[in-house]
Structure formats: structure tokens, C-alpha cells
Amino acid sequence: MMLVRLGAICAFLAVGLGAFGAHALRSRLTEDKLKVYNTGVLYHLVHGVAAVAVGLFTVFRPGLGLVADGGWCFLAGVVLFSGSLYLLAMQRLPGRWGFITPVGGLFFLVGWILVALGA
């Protein structure tokens, strides 16, 4: 149930951050930076919902460790991928730290592979 809870919180935050970007950041960020921010929101929301789905799946079909591991990878990906995009868009993360973004993307990919193998 922890994946369901954390995934739901993750999706809630994605909606809030999306609204924040649309209303508060539109006039403060360049068009390119806003696209970076919105990419973070999109992946944040998709993988938050995916974590909820994986969490529910593992509740009703116990013993699917790889699937659950995939859900945890989704949440790690949100923190690293989306989090780094938010910080890069708002220039709160030096450009040299941009390597964090692909690491987060790798967590998303590994998560999907684990879900596919474990289901």
C-alpha cells in the first residue's frame, strides 16, 4: 500500500506543480525553460499514476517483487528526472549537475522493464 500512497502523493504534487508552472512561472521563465519544466511535470504525473497502478497490482497479486521494484524505480525516477528538470528550469541547479536527469530517465526505463518482466 505504500506505493499506492506515495504514487498518489506524487500525482497530487505533479498536478500542483503543473498549475504553479502554468500560472506563476509563465511570465518568469523563457519559453525554452517552461518546456523543460513542463516535461518534468508530464513525466512526474505519468509515473506517479504508474506507481499507483503498480501498487494496486501488487496488493491484489502478492509475490510480484519485480513489479513492486519497478514501482519504486518510478518514484526514484520522478525525484531524479523531474526534480532535476524543475531545478534546471528555474536555474536552481548548476548546468554541470544536468547529468542527474538521464539517471532519472534510466530509473524510469528500468522500472518499465521490471514491470514487464515481473507481470
N, CA, C and O atoms as CSV, one atom per row, in Angstrom:
chain,resi,resn,atom,element,x,y,z
A,1,MET,N,N,0.813,-1.204,0.000
A,1,MET,CA,C,0.000,0.000,0.000
A,1,MET,C,C,0.857,1.269,0.000
A,1,MET,O,O,0.385,2.350,-0.352
A,2,MET,N,N,2.114,1.119,0.398
A,2,MET,CA,C,2.981,2.299,0.433
A,2,MET,C,C,3.183,2.874,-0.967
A,2,MET,O,O,3.217,4.093,-1.135
A,3,LEU,N,N,3.318,2.010,-1.973
A,3,LEU,CA,C,3.459,2.504,-3.345
A,3,LEU,C,C,2.217,3.269,-3.781
A,3,LEU,O,O,2.324,4.290,-4.461
A,4,VAL,N,N,1.045,2.788,-3.397
A,4,VAL,CA,C,-0.200,3.477,-3.750
A,4,VAL,C,C,-0.216,4.855,-3.113
A,4,VAL,O,O,-0.510,5.848,-3.779
A,5,ARG,N,N,0.096,4.918,-1.843
A,5,ARG,CA,C,0.098,6.211,-1.134
A,5,ARG,C,C,1.108,7.188,-1.744
A,5,ARG,O,O,0.781,8.332,-2.060
A,6,LEU,N,N,2.334,6.707,-1.898
A,6,LEU,CA,C,3.375,7.593,-2.423
A,6,LEU,C,C,3.104,7.981,-3.874
A,6,LEU,O,O,3.364,9.116,-4.273
A,7,GLY,N,N,2.588,7.053,-4.653
A,7,GLY,CA,C,2.234,7.372,-6.032
A,7,GLY,C,C,1.131,8.419,-6.100
A,7,GLY,O,O,1.178,9.327,-6.930
A,8,ALA,N,N,0.139,8.288,-5.223
A,8,ALA,CA,C,-0.956,9.270,-5.190
A,8,ALA,C,C,-0.439,10.648,-4.758
A,8,ALA,O,O,-0.831,11.670,-5.321
A,9,ILE,N,N,0.429,10.662,-3.771
A,9,ILE,CA,C,1.028,11.937,-3.343
A,9,ILE,C,C,1.846,12.529,-4.484
A,9,ILE,O,O,1.823,13.737,-4.722
A,10,CYS,N,N,2.556,11.678,-5.173
A,10,CYS,CA,C,3.372,12.098,-6.312
A,10,CYS,C,C,2.486,12.733,-7.394
A,10,CYS,O,O,2.806,13.803,-7.910
A,11,ALA,N,N,1.385,12.075,-7.731
A,11,ALA,CA,C,0.480,12.599,-8.752
A,11,ALA,C,C,-0.151,13.917,-8.291
A,11,ALA,O,O,-0.293,14.849,-9.082
A,12,PHE,N,N,-0.526,13.992,-7.025
A,12,PHE,CA,C,-1.069,15.230,-6.453
A,12,PHE,C,C,-0.071,16.376,-6.622
A,12,PHE,O,O,-0.429,17.471,-7.055
A,13,LEU,N,N,1.179,16.105,-6.273
A,13,LEU,CA,C,2.220,17.132,-6.403
A,13,LEU,C,C,2.434,17.536,-7.857
A,13,LEU,O,O,2.680,18.706,-8.148
A,14,ALA,N,N,2.343,16.574,-8.768
A,14,ALA,CA,C,2.518,16.882,-10.190
A,14,ALA,C,C,1.435,17.837,-10.674
A,14,ALA,O,O,1.718,18.777,-11.417
A,15,VAL,N,N,0.192,17.596,-10.253
A,15,VAL,CA,C,-0.900,18.499,-10.644
A,15,VAL,C,C,-0.650,19.892,-10.073
A,15,VAL,O,O,-0.809,20.894,-10.770
A,16,GLY,N,N,-0.261,19.948,-8.810
A,16,GLY,CA,C,0.029,21.242,-8.187
A,16,GLY,C,C,1.182,21.965,-8.846
A,16,GLY,O,O,1.109,23.171,-9.079
A,17,LEU,N,N,2.251,21.238,-9.151
A,17,LEU,CA,C,3.400,21.857,-9.808
A,17,LEU,C,C,3.068,22.282,-11.234
A,17,LEU,O,O,3.583,23.287,-11.723
A,18,GLY,N,N,2.206,21.514,-11.901
A,18,GLY,CA,C,1.768,21.910,-13.240
A,18,GLY,C,C,0.987,23.213,-13.203
A,18,GLY,O,O,1.196,24.092,-14.039
A,19,ALA,N,N,0.089,23.338,-12.234
A,19,ALA,CA,C,-0.675,24.580,-12.085
A,19,ALA,C,C,0.244,25.744,-11.726
A,19,ALA,O,O,0.083,26.856,-12.228
A,20,PHE,N,N,1.202,25.471,-10.855
A,20,PHE,CA,C,2.169,26.502,-10.475
A,20,PHE,C,C,2.943,26.982,-11.700
A,20,PHE,O,O,3.143,28.183,-11.885
A,21,GLY,N,N,3.371,26.051,-12.524
A,21,GLY,CA,C,4.106,26.418,-13.734
A,21,GLY,C,C,3.258,27.217,-14.695
A,21,GLY,O,O,3.730,28.184,-15.293
A,22,ALA,N,N,1.995,26.813,-14.849
A,22,ALA,CA,C,1.113,27.486,-15.799
A,22,ALA,C,C,0.756,28.897,-15.355
A,22,ALA,O,O,0.556,29.783,-16.186
A,23,HIS,N,N,0.678,29.101,-14.058
A,23,HIS,CA,C,0.211,30.407,-13.575
A,23,HIS,C,C,1.335,31.286,-13.039
A,23,HIS,O,O,1.415,32.464,-13.389
A,24,ALA,N,N,2.192,30.742,-12.207
A,24,ALA,CA,C,3.206,31.568,-11.552
A,24,ALA,C,C,4.503,31.679,-12.341
A,24,ALA,O,O,5.204,32.686,-12.240
A,25,LEU,N,N,4.827,30.665,-13.120
A,25,LEU,CA,C,6.118,30.681,-13.807
A,25,LEU,C,C,6.046,31.147,-15.249
A,25,LEU,O,O,7.068,31.475,-15.851
A,26,ARG,N,N,4.844,31.179,-15.802
A,26,ARG,CA,C,4.707,31.535,-17.230
A,26,ARG,C,C,5.407,32.842,-17.566
A,26,ARG,O,O,6.066,32.942,-18.601
A,27,SER,N,N,5.278,33.828,-16.721
A,27,SER,CA,C,5.878,35.139,-17.013
A,27,SER,C,C,7.325,35.243,-16.521
A,27,SER,O,O,8.013,36.218,-16.822
A,28,ARG,N,N,7.782,34.251,-15.773
A,28,ARG,CA,C,9.130,34.323,-15.200
A,28,ARG,C,C,10.164,33.476,-15.920
A,28,ARG,O,O,11.365,33.709,-15.782
A,29,LEU,N,N,9.705,32.493,-16.688
A,29,LEU,CA,C,10.633,31.607,-17.388
A,29,LEU,C,C,10.563,31.859,-18.886
A,29,LEU,O,O,9.523,32.247,-19.419
A,30,THR,N,N,11.676,31.632,-19.548
A,30,THR,CA,C,11.664,31.709,-21.003
A,30,THR,C,C,10.829,30.539,-21.540
A,30,THR,O,O,10.525,29.596,-20.809
A,31,GLU,N,N,10.472,30.611,-22.796
A,31,GLU,CA,C,9.679,29.539,-23.404
A,31,GLU,C,C,10.422,28.204,-23.327
A,31,GLU,O,O,9.817,27.169,-23.048
A,32,ASP,N,N,11.733,28.229,-23.574
A,32,ASP,CA,C,12.520,27.003,-23.505
A,32,ASP,C,C,12.548,26.424,-22.088
A,32,ASP,O,O,12.406,25.215,-21.907
A,33,LYS,N,N,12.727,27.275,-21.100
A,33,LYS,CA,C,12.762,26.812,-19.704
A,33,LYS,C,C,11.395,26.282,-19.283
A,33,LYS,O,O,11.313,25.312,-18.529
A,34,LEU,N,N,10.325,26.907,-19.763
A,34,LEU,CA,C,8.983,26.435,-19.439
A,34,LEU,C,C,8.719,25.065,-20.062
A,34,LEU,O,O,8.024,24.238,-19.470
A,35,LYS,N,N,9.263,24.823,-21.240
A,35,LYS,CA,C,9.136,23.494,-21.862
A,35,LYS,C,C,9.864,22.447,-21.018
A,35,LYS,O,O,9.356,21.342,-20.828
A,36,VAL,N,N,11.028,22.784,-20.520
A,36,VAL,CA,C,11.784,21.869,-19.657
A,36,VAL,C,C,10.964,21.563,-18.408
A,36,VAL,O,O,10.839,20.406,-18.007
A,37,TYR,N,N,10.412,22.594,-17.801
A,37,TYR,CA,C,9.594,22.439,-16.598
A,37,TYR,C,C,8.384,21.545,-16.887
A,37,TYR,O,O,8.083,20.633,-16.117
A,38,ASN,N,N,7.701,21.810,-17.993
A,38,ASN,CA,C,6.507,21.035,-18.344
A,38,ASN,C,C,6.837,19.582,-18.659
A,38,ASN,O,O,6.024,18.695,-18.397
A,39,THR,N,N,8.006,19.327,-19.214
A,39,THR,CA,C,8.433,17.943,-19.421
A,39,THR,C,C,8.571,17.239,-18.071
A,39,THR,O,O,8.174,16.083,-17.923
A,40,GLY,N,N,9.126,17.930,-17.108
A,40,GLY,CA,C,9.227,17.371,-15.755
A,40,GLY,C,C,7.858,17.045,-15.183
A,40,GLY,O,O,7.670,15.989,-14.578
A,41,VAL,N,N,6.901,17.946,-15.371
A,41,VAL,CA,C,5.544,17.730,-14.864
A,41,VAL,C,C,4.906,16.514,-15.536
A,41,VAL,O,O,4.289,15.688,-14.864
A,42,LEU,N,N,5.051,16.403,-16.846
A,42,LEU,CA,C,4.449,15.288,-17.579
A,42,LEU,C,C,4.974,13.950,-17.068
A,42,LEU,O,O,4.189,13.059,-16.742
A,43,TYR,N,N,6.283,13.807,-16.999
A,43,TYR,CA,C,6.863,12.545,-16.538
A,43,TYR,C,C,6.553,12.293,-15.063
A,43,TYR,O,O,6.386,11.145,-14.651
A,44,HIS,N,N,6.477,13.340,-14.284
A,44,HIS,CA,C,6.122,13.249,-12.871
A,44,HIS,C,C,4.720,12.656,-12.731
A,44,HIS,O,O,4.513,11.705,-11.977
A,45,LEU,N,N,3.763,13.224,-13.459
A,45,LEU,CA,C,2.380,12.761,-13.372
A,45,LEU,C,C,2.227,11.331,-13.886
A,45,LEU,O,O,1.614,10.493,-13.224
A,46,VAL,N,N,2.776,11.055,-15.050
A,46,VAL,CA,C,2.646,9.714,-15.641
A,46,VAL,C,C,3.208,8.652,-14.696
A,46,VAL,O,O,2.587,7.607,-14.498
A,47,HIS,N,N,4.360,8.910,-14.123
A,47,HIS,CA,C,4.988,7.886,-13.296
A,47,HIS,C,C,4.410,7.849,-11.878
A,47,HIS,O,O,4.511,6.824,-11.203
A,48,GLY,N,N,3.816,8.933,-11.423
A,48,GLY,CA,C,3.058,8.876,-10.172
A,48,GLY,C,C,1.845,7.976,-10.321
A,48,GLY,O,O,1.577,7.142,-9.456
A,49,VAL,N,N,1.111,8.140,-11.414
A,49,VAL,CA,C,-0.048,7.284,-11.695
A,49,VAL,C,C,0.399,5.837,-11.911
A,49,VAL,O,O,-0.265,4.903,-11.462
A,50,ALA,N,N,1.522,5.660,-12.596
A,50,ALA,CA,C,2.041,4.306,-12.807
A,50,ALA,C,C,2.392,3.647,-11.476
A,50,ALA,O,O,2.157,2.451,-11.302
A,51,ALA,N,N,2.947,4.402,-10.541
A,51,ALA,CA,C,3.274,3.842,-9.220
A,51,ALA,C,C,2.000,3.424,-8.488
A,51,ALA,O,O,1.987,2.395,-7.812
A,52,VAL,N,N,0.932,4.209,-8.613
A,52,VAL,CA,C,-0.351,3.828,-8.014
A,52,VAL,C,C,-0.832,2.514,-8.626
A,52,VAL,O,O,-1.233,1.600,-7.905
A,53,ALA,N,N,-0.791,2.420,-9.945
A,53,ALA,CA,C,-1.249,1.209,-10.630
A,53,ALA,C,C,-0.422,-0.002,-10.211
A,53,ALA,O,O,-0.975,-1.063,-9.922
A,54,VAL,N,N,0.877,0.150,-10.180
A,54,VAL,CA,C,1.753,-0.947,-9.767
A,54,VAL,C,C,1.466,-1.332,-8.320
A,54,VAL,O,O,1.400,-2.516,-7.987
A,55,GLY,N,N,1.296,-0.335,-7.470
A,55,GLY,CA,C,0.989,-0.613,-6.066
A,55,GLY,C,C,-0.309,-1.392,-5.914
A,55,GLY,O,O,-0.369,-2.345,-5.136
A,56,LEU,N,N,-1.343,-1.002,-6.642
A,56,LEU,CA,C,-2.613,-1.727,-6.592
A,56,LEU,C,C,-2.450,-3.145,-7.136
A,56,LEU,O,O,-2.988,-4.100,-6.576
A,57,PHE,N,N,-1.717,-3.269,-8.213
A,57,PHE,CA,C,-1.487,-4.574,-8.818
A,57,PHE,C,C,-0.817,-5.517,-7.818
A,57,PHE,O,O,-1.200,-6.681,-7.705
A,58,THR,N,N,0.174,-5.015,-7.101
A,58,THR,CA,C,0.893,-5.878,-6.154
A,58,THR,C,C,0.067,-6.178,-4.912
A,58,THR,O,O,0.309,-7.185,-4.247
A,59,VAL,N,N,-0.901,-5.330,-4.584
A,59,VAL,CA,C,-1.798,-5.621,-3.458
A,59,VAL,C,C,-2.694,-6.808,-3.802
A,59,VAL,O,O,-2.912,-7.690,-2.971
A,60,PHE,N,N,-3.208,-6.825,-5.024
A,60,PHE,CA,C,-4.138,-7.876,-5.428
A,60,PHE,C,C,-3.439,-9.125,-5.964
A,60,PHE,O,O,-4.063,-10.181,-6.077
A,61,ARG,N,N,-2.179,-9.017,-6.286
A,61,ARG,CA,C,-1.395,-10.161,-6.760
A,61,ARG,C,C,-0.062,-10.187,-6.015
A,61,ARG,O,O,0.979,-9.865,-6.587
A,62,PRO,N,N,-0.096,-10.569,-4.739
A,62,PRO,CA,C,1.143,-10.579,-3.946
A,62,PRO,C,C,2.207,-11.499,-4.558
A,62,PRO,O,O,1.902,-12.410,-5.328
A,63,GLY,N,N,3.427,-11.236,-4.199
A,63,GLY,CA,C,4.518,-12.077,-4.663
A,63,GLY,C,C,5.129,-11.632,-5.981
A,63,GLY,O,O,5.898,-12.370,-6.598
A,64,LEU,N,N,4.787,-10.431,-6.407
A,64,LEU,CA,C,5.332,-9.913,-7.662
A,64,LEU,C,C,6.412,-8.879,-7.350
A,64,LEU,O,O,6.250,-7.684,-7.596
A,65,GLY,N,N,7.507,-9.375,-6.804
A,65,GLY,CA,C,8.569,-8.482,-6.343
A,65,GLY,C,C,9.148,-7.599,-7.424
A,65,GLY,O,O,9.428,-6.425,-7.180
A,66,LEU,N,N,9.334,-8.141,-8.615
A,66,LEU,CA,C,9.901,-7.323,-9.693
A,66,LEU,C,C,8.964,-6.178,-10.064
A,66,LEU,O,O,9.415,-5.075,-10.370
A,67,VAL,N,N,7.678,-6.438,-10.036
A,67,VAL,CA,C,6.709,-5.389,-10.363
A,67,VAL,C,C,6.788,-4.279,-9.318
A,67,VAL,O,O,6.819,-3.097,-9.660
A,68,ALA,N,N,6.821,-4.662,-8.056
A,68,ALA,CA,C,6.932,-3.666,-6.984
A,68,ALA,C,C,8.237,-2.883,-7.106
A,68,ALA,O,O,8.256,-1.668,-6.913
A,69,ASP,N,N,9.319,-3.575,-7.425
A,69,ASP,CA,C,10.602,-2.885,-7.614
A,69,ASP,C,C,10.497,-1.858,-8.737
A,69,ASP,O,O,11.082,-0.778,-8.660
A,70,GLY,N,N,9.746,-2.207,-9.781
A,70,GLY,CA,C,9.514,-1.262,-10.871
A,70,GLY,C,C,8.823,0.000,-10.383
A,70,GLY,O,O,9.174,1.105,-10.797
A,71,GLY,N,N,7.843,-0.162,-9.505
A,71,GLY,CA,C,7.149,0.997,-8.942
A,71,GLY,C,C,8.081,1.899,-8.152
A,71,GLY,O,O,7.992,3.124,-8.232
A,72,TRP,N,N,8.980,1.281,-7.387
A,72,TRP,CA,C,9.943,2.079,-6.635
A,72,TRP,C,C,10.907,2.802,-7.578
A,72,TRP,O,O,11.331,3.924,-7.301
A,73,CYS,N,N,11.245,2.158,-8.678
A,73,CYS,CA,C,12.088,2.827,-9.685
A,73,CYS,C,C,11.370,4.039,-10.276
A,73,CYS,O,O,11.995,5.067,-10.537
A,74,PHE,N,N,10.057,3.918,-10.486
A,74,PHE,CA,C,9.289,5.059,-10.992
A,74,PHE,C,C,9.409,6.249,-10.042
A,74,PHE,O,O,9.621,7.382,-10.475
A,75,LEU,N,N,9.270,5.982,-8.743
A,75,LEU,CA,C,9.338,7.076,-7.769
A,75,LEU,C,C,10.738,7.679,-7.701
A,75,LEU,O,O,10.892,8.894,-7.578
A,76,ALA,N,N,11.751,6.829,-7.781
A,76,ALA,CA,C,13.128,7.353,-7.809
A,76,ALA,C,C,13.343,8.190,-9.068
A,76,ALA,O,O,13.999,9.231,-9.024
A,77,GLY,N,N,12.790,7.733,-10.183
A,77,GLY,CA,C,12.897,8.487,-11.428
A,77,GLY,C,C,12.244,9.847,-11.341
A,77,GLY,O,O,12.761,10.830,-11.872
A,78,VAL,N,N,11.096,9.905,-10.665
A,78,VAL,CA,C,10.410,11.191,-10.501
A,78,VAL,C,C,11.310,12.167,-9.745
A,78,VAL,O,O,11.469,13.319,-10.147
A,79,VAL,N,N,11.885,11.698,-8.663
A,79,VAL,CA,C,12.748,12.580,-7.862
A,79,VAL,C,C,13.937,13.062,-8.689
A,79,VAL,O,O,14.239,14.256,-8.717
A,80,LEU,N,N,14.609,12.128,-9.362
A,80,LEU,CA,C,15.827,12.486,-10.090
A,80,LEU,C,C,15.548,13.184,-11.417
A,80,LEU,O,O,16.128,14.234,-11.695
A,81,PHE,N,N,14.667,12.615,-12.239
A,81,PHE,CA,C,14.403,13.166,-13.566
A,81,PHE,C,C,13.597,14.458,-13.456
A,81,PHE,O,O,14.064,15.527,-13.850
A,82,SER,N,N,12.392,14.351,-12.921
A,82,SER,CA,C,11.538,15.539,-12.857
A,82,SER,C,C,12.122,16.581,-11.922
A,82,SER,O,O,12.116,17.773,-12.228
A,83,GLY,N,N,12.623,16.130,-10.785
A,83,GLY,CA,C,13.205,17.086,-9.835
A,83,GLY,C,C,14.342,17.885,-10.443
A,83,GLY,O,O,14.433,19.096,-10.243
A,84,SER,N,N,15.207,17.214,-11.182
A,84,SER,CA,C,16.328,17.934,-11.796
A,84,SER,C,C,15.835,18.877,-12.891
A,84,SER,O,O,16.386,19.964,-13.060
A,85,LEU,N,N,14.798,18.474,-13.642
A,85,LEU,CA,C,14.262,19.378,-14.664
A,85,LEU,C,C,13.638,20.621,-14.037
A,85,LEU,O,O,13.795,21.725,-14.559
A,86,TYR,N,N,12.934,20.448,-12.926
A,86,TYR,CA,C,12.368,21.614,-12.234
A,86,TYR,C,C,13.484,22.570,-11.819
A,86,TYR,O,O,13.404,23.779,-12.037
A,87,LEU,N,N,14.515,22.004,-11.221
A,87,LEU,CA,C,15.615,22.845,-10.745
A,87,LEU,C,C,16.385,23.480,-11.896
A,87,LEU,O,O,16.770,24.647,-11.814
A,88,LEU,N,N,16.611,22.733,-12.959
A,88,LEU,CA,C,17.307,23.302,-14.126
A,88,LEU,C,C,16.481,24.418,-14.763
A,88,LEU,O,O,17.024,25.455,-15.143
A,89,ALA,N,N,15.170,24.208,-14.880
A,89,ALA,CA,C,14.312,25.222,-15.498
A,89,ALA,C,C,14.325,26.515,-14.702
A,89,ALA,O,O,14.291,27.603,-15.276
A,90,MET,N,N,14.374,26.398,-13.384
A,90,MET,CA,C,14.354,27.597,-12.531
A,90,MET,C,C,15.752,28.065,-12.172
A,90,MET,O,O,15.935,28.928,-11.314
A,91,GLN,N,N,16.743,27.475,-12.850
A,91,GLN,CA,C,18.146,27.832,-12.664
A,91,GLN,C,C,18.583,27.720,-11.208
A,91,GLN,O,O,19.336,28.553,-10.702
A,92,ARG,N,N,18.099,26.685,-10.554
A,92,ARG,CA,C,18.483,26.403,-9.170
A,92,ARG,C,C,19.482,25.251,-9.088
A,92,ARG,O,O,19.910,24.856,-8.004
A,93,LEU,N,N,19.839,24.727,-10.247
A,93,LEU,CA,C,20.787,23.627,-10.313
A,93,LEU,C,C,21.813,23.980,-11.378
A,93,LEU,O,O,21.458,24.189,-12.538
A,94,PRO,N,N,23.088,24.047,-10.991
A,94,PRO,CA,C,24.107,24.383,-11.995
A,94,PRO,C,C,24.050,23.402,-13.164
A,94,PRO,O,O,23.794,22.213,-12.973
A,95,GLY,N,N,24.287,23.901,-14.361
A,95,GLY,CA,C,24.213,23.089,-15.569
A,95,GLY,C,C,25.044,21.824,-15.509
A,95,GLY,O,O,24.676,20.810,-16.102
A,96,ARG,N,N,26.155,21.870,-14.802
A,96,ARG,CA,C,27.007,20.679,-14.723
A,96,ARG,C,C,26.331,19.547,-13.956
A,96,ARG,O,O,26.774,18.402,-14.041
A,97,TRP,N,N,25.272,19.840,-13.213
A,97,TRP,CA,C,24.512,18.816,-12.491
A,97,TRP,C,C,23.415,18.218,-13.360
A,97,TRP,O,O,22.627,17.395,-12.894
A,98,GLY,N,N,23.366,18.626,-14.603
A,98,GLY,CA,C,22.351,18.115,-15.519
A,98,GLY,C,C,22.453,16.625,-15.779
A,98,GLY,O,O,21.525,16.034,-16.331
A,99,PHE,N,N,23.571,15.998,-15.390
A,99,PHE,CA,C,23.716,14.550,-15.576
A,99,PHE,C,C,22.708,13.770,-14.734
A,99,PHE,O,O,22.476,12.589,-14.988
A,100,ILE,N,N,22.113,14.411,-13.746
A,100,ILE,CA,C,21.131,13.741,-12.888
A,100,ILE,C,C,19.885,13.372,-13.701
A,100,ILE,O,O,19.266,12.339,-13.451
A,101,THR,N,N,19.524,14.205,-14.661
A,101,THR,CA,C,18.309,13.973,-15.448
A,101,THR,C,C,18.337,12.619,-16.161
A,101,THR,O,O,17.378,11.859,-16.022
A,102,PRO,N,N,19.381,12.279,-16.915
A,102,PRO,CA,C,19.374,10.970,-17.569
A,102,PRO,C,C,19.431,9.802,-16.586
A,102,PRO,O,O,18.947,8.715,-16.904
A,103,VAL,N,N,20.003,9.996,-15.419
A,103,VAL,CA,C,19.989,8.934,-14.409
A,103,VAL,C,C,18.544,8.667,-13.991
A,103,VAL,O,O,18.139,7.515,-13.837
A,104,GLY,N,N,17.776,9.732,-13.810
A,104,GLY,CA,C,16.360,9.570,-13.500
A,104,GLY,C,C,15.615,8.886,-14.633
A,104,GLY,O,O,14.755,8.040,-14.391
A,105,GLY,N,N,15.939,9.244,-15.867
A,105,GLY,CA,C,15.329,8.592,-17.019
A,105,GLY,C,C,15.657,7.113,-17.061
A,105,GLY,O,O,14.823,6.296,-17.453
A,106,LEU,N,N,16.876,6.764,-16.657
A,106,LEU,CA,C,17.270,5.358,-16.590
A,106,LEU,C,C,16.418,4.618,-15.557
A,106,LEU,O,O,16.030,3.472,-15.785
A,107,PHE,N,N,16.126,5.256,-14.433
A,107,PHE,CA,C,15.242,4.639,-13.440
A,107,PHE,C,C,13.854,4.377,-14.038
A,107,PHE,O,O,13.254,3.334,-13.773
A,108,PHE,N,N,13.342,5.315,-14.840
A,108,PHE,CA,C,12.047,5.080,-15.494
A,108,PHE,C,C,12.124,3.849,-16.392
A,108,PHE,O,O,11.248,2.985,-16.342
A,109,LEU,N,N,13.164,3.768,-17.206
A,109,LEU,CA,C,13.313,2.647,-18.134
A,109,LEU,C,C,13.444,1.319,-17.396
A,109,LEU,O,O,12.803,0.332,-17.759
A,110,VAL,N,N,14.266,1.301,-16.374
A,110,VAL,CA,C,14.431,0.075,-15.583
A,110,VAL,C,C,13.105,-0.307,-14.934
A,110,VAL,O,O,12.745,-1.483,-14.884
A,111,GLY,N,N,12.387,0.689,-14.441
A,111,GLY,CA,C,11.081,0.419,-13.836
A,111,GLY,C,C,10.131,-0.259,-14.798
A,111,GLY,O,O,9.460,-1.222,-14.429
A,112,TRP,N,N,10.063,0.228,-16.023
A,112,TRP,CA,C,9.166,-0.386,-17.010
A,112,TRP,C,C,9.608,-1.791,-17.372
A,112,TRP,O,O,8.771,-2.673,-17.563
A,113,ILE,N,N,10.903,-2.010,-17.469
A,113,ILE,CA,C,11.406,-3.361,-17.765
A,113,ILE,C,C,11.055,-4.304,-16.616
A,113,ILE,O,O,10.625,-5.433,-16.853
A,114,LEU,N,N,11.234,-3.852,-15.373
A,114,LEU,CA,C,10.897,-4.698,-14.229
A,114,LEU,C,C,9.411,-5.028,-14.184
A,114,LEU,O,O,9.035,-6.158,-13.872
A,115,VAL,N,N,8.574,-4.059,-14.492
A,115,VAL,CA,C,7.137,-4.327,-14.530
A,115,VAL,C,C,6.834,-5.361,-15.612
A,115,VAL,O,O,6.061,-6.291,-15.385
A,116,ALA,N,N,7.440,-5.201,-16.787
A,116,ALA,CA,C,7.198,-6.140,-17.879
A,116,ALA,C,C,7.671,-7.550,-17.530
A,116,ALA,O,O,6.986,-8.530,-17.824
A,117,LEU,N,N,8.842,-7.651,-16.905
A,117,LEU,CA,C,9.372,-8.971,-16.567
A,117,LEU,C,C,8.601,-9.628,-15.408
A,117,LEU,O,O,8.436,-10.848,-15.366
A,118,GLY,N,N,8.140,-8.799,-14.482
A,118,GLY,CA,C,7.500,-9.350,-13.292
A,118,GLY,C,C,6.017,-9.610,-13.415
A,118,GLY,O,O,5.442,-10.319,-12.589
A,119,ALA,N,N,5.385,-9.045,-14.437
A,119,ALA,CA,C,3.933,-9.191,-14.547
A,119,ALA,C,C,3.545,-10.554,-15.101
A,119,ALA,O,O,2.358,-10.841,-15.258
